[in-house]
Amino acid sequence: MENSVHPEPELGKHNDLESEVPPMQSPETEEPKSEDTQKDAMKKLQDELAEAKDKYVRLYAEFDNHRRRTAKEKIEMIQSANENLIKSLLPVVDDFDRAEKSFKEKNDKESEGFFLIQNKFKKLLDQYGVKMMEANSSIDFNPDLHEAITQIPAPDQKLVGRIVDVVEKGYLLNDKVIRHAKVVIGN
């Protein structure tokens, strides 16, 4: 940029020339035209430069927003894919829990192998951020976490508005509900 224009110093020069002309004398007719022309050209260049800078800043901001948005969407897509897979595996977890109840009385090799597989499966779910919701009679009913299947008369006054029984366990994935706990509440 050898032929770059520096607007501030040149504007200062023009102001100095105007101040040198005595107030009673009128400058030559051609000088003001050339100064006006130069001022107009400078003003035009400054406006174009300001416009180009504004476009650049807006374009850069738009690109930065696009980059952030796509990164966020990519993370959400990966989590969504995991969520769908894990939702489809939750019935298997329920089957493991039901089978565990039937194997509790048995102490043979088959039940031992079953418990090894169940523990491995639960550790795998824990690794991906799946947590089982705590839902028992000491917890108040929370519609954000629980789904009320039915209401029964509370056997105790302490259980009014609280969970009496859990029909189906609820699960969280990275602190987001992926399945609400199905519960019976007392009224």
Disulfide bonds with the S-S distance in Angstrom:
none
